[in-house]
Every structure is written in C-alpha cells, then in structure tokens.
Amino acid sequence: MQPAARVISGPPEGPDPGYWVMRIDVHDPETYKSYVAADAIAVEKYKGWFLVRGGRYEAVHGIARSRNVVLAFPDYTTALAAYNSPEYQYALGFRTKAAVAEAIAVHGG
C-alpha cells in the first residue's frame, strides 16, 4: 500500500526524533484500507513520515509478522501525542478489526 500523498516524507527534523515501530498481520484487507486512509490524517497532523511501509523482510531472529512499518516524528513527545491523538485512535478502530499488531514508540536520541 502506498502512503497518502499528503504524508510528509523526509529526514528527521531535529536532534531527537521519535518513532513508531509496528509489526502487523492483516486478515481483512478491505477494512485495513480504511485504517491506512485514517492513519494518514494523524501522521500528517503530527508531521510524521514513513521510513518503512511494508517491503521485503527476513526474520533473522524470532517470529515475524507479514507487514512491518516504521514512522518517524520530529521528537518522541510528538510520536506519543500522535499515537494518543483522537485522529489516530479513530484509525486504530479500523486496524484492530482488520489486523493483529504490536506497536511501540521509541525515542531516537
């Protein structure tokens, strides 16, 4: 799936970027499309961008999921605010119906 056109793509803007790291198994692709569209609203609002969105992978240790996503934000506080925002929580409703996933926020400093 391609990122929404409005979503920022580029290098971190600042010394302490924050990241979301997500591992996902999608079991309802149609509902997941709604998640991707709604997710883009929160990502844009909080000036995030996708570093990894799907793509080729190899599980070199442990159990893998079929989809891997890494997003960057200007800082860790913003990454957490984006995840907890009403916009993302709305999107999360679609993801929980469409997929099994783990997500963590990571401080990049």
C-alpha positions as CSV (number, residue, x, y, z in Angstrom):
1,M,0.0,0.0,0.0
2,Q,1.3,3.4,-0.9
3,P,1.4,6.3,1.6
4,A,-1.1,9.1,1.3
5,A,0.1,11.9,-0.9
6,R,-0.1,14.5,1.9
7,V,2.0,12.5,4.3
8,I,5.5,14.1,4.8
9,S,8.4,12.0,3.7
10,G,11.9,13.0,4.6
11,P,14.7,13.1,7.2
12,P,14.2,13.8,10.9
13,E,13.9,17.5,11.7
14,G,15.8,17.8,15.0
15,P,18.2,16.0,17.2
16,D,15.7,13.7,19.0
17,P,13.3,12.1,16.6
18,G,10.6,9.7,17.9
19,Y,9.5,6.5,16.0
20,W,6.6,4.1,15.8
21,V,7.6,0.6,15.1
22,M,4.8,-1.7,14.1
23,R,4.6,-5.4,13.2
24,I,1.3,-6.3,11.6
25,D,-0.6,-9.3,10.2
26,V,-3.6,-8.1,8.1
27,H,-6.6,-10.5,8.0
28,D,-9.1,-8.1,6.5
29,P,-7.5,-6.1,3.6
30,E,-10.6,-4.1,2.8
31,T,-11.0,-2.8,6.4
32,Y,-7.3,-2.2,6.6
33,K,-7.6,0.2,3.6
34,S,-9.8,2.4,5.9
35,Y,-7.1,2.3,8.6
36,V,-4.4,3.4,6.1
37,A,-6.6,6.3,5.0
38,A,-7.5,7.4,8.5
39,D,-3.9,6.9,9.8
40,A,-2.7,9.4,7.2
41,I,-4.7,12.2,8.9
42,A,-2.9,11.7,12.3
43,V,0.5,11.2,10.6
44,E,0.1,14.4,8.6
45,K,-1.1,16.5,11.6
46,Y,1.8,15.5,13.8
47,K,4.4,15.9,10.9
48,G,5.3,12.3,10.7
49,W,6.7,10.3,7.8
50,F,7.1,6.7,6.8
51,L,10.5,5.2,6.7
52,V,9.3,1.7,6.1
53,R,5.9,0.7,4.9
54,G,5.8,-3.0,4.0
55,G,8.6,-4.2,1.8
56,R,10.8,-7.2,1.7
57,Y,12.0,-8.6,5.0
58,E,13.6,-11.6,6.6
59,A,13.0,-12.8,10.2
60,V,16.6,-13.2,11.4
61,H,15.5,-13.9,15.0
62,G,12.1,-14.6,16.5
63,I,8.7,-14.7,14.8
64,A,7.9,-12.2,12.1
65,R,4.6,-10.7,11.0
66,S,3.7,-10.1,7.4
67,R,3.9,-6.3,7.5
68,N,6.4,-4.0,9.1
69,V,6.0,-0.3,9.4
70,V,8.4,2.4,10.8
71,L,7.3,6.0,11.1
72,A,9.4,9.0,12.2
73,F,8.2,12.1,14.1
74,P,10.1,15.3,14.9
75,D,10.5,14.1,18.5
76,Y,9.5,11.4,21.0
77,T,6.8,13.6,22.7
78,T,5.2,14.2,19.3
79,A,5.3,10.5,18.4
80,L,3.4,9.7,21.7
81,A,1.0,12.6,21.1
82,A,0.2,11.3,17.6
83,Y,-0.5,7.8,18.8
84,N,-2.7,9.0,21.6
85,S,-4.5,11.6,19.4
86,P,-8.2,11.4,18.7
87,E,-7.3,11.1,15.0
88,Y,-5.1,8.1,15.4
89,Q,-7.4,6.4,18.0
90,Y,-10.2,6.6,15.4
91,A,-7.9,5.0,12.8
92,L,-6.9,2.4,15.4
93,G,-10.5,1.2,15.5
94,F,-10.1,0.0,11.9
95,R,-6.8,-1.6,12.5
96,T,-8.0,-3.6,15.5
97,K,-10.8,-5.0,13.3
98,A,-8.5,-5.7,10.3
99,A,-5.2,-6.9,11.8
100,V,-3.2,-8.3,14.7
101,A,-0.4,-6.0,15.6
102,E,2.2,-4.8,18.0
103,A,3.3,-1.1,18.1
104,I,5.9,0.6,20.2
105,A,7.1,4.2,20.4
106,V,10.9,4.6,20.5
107,H,13.0,7.7,21.4
108,G,15.6,8.1,18.8
109,G,18.1,10.0,20.9
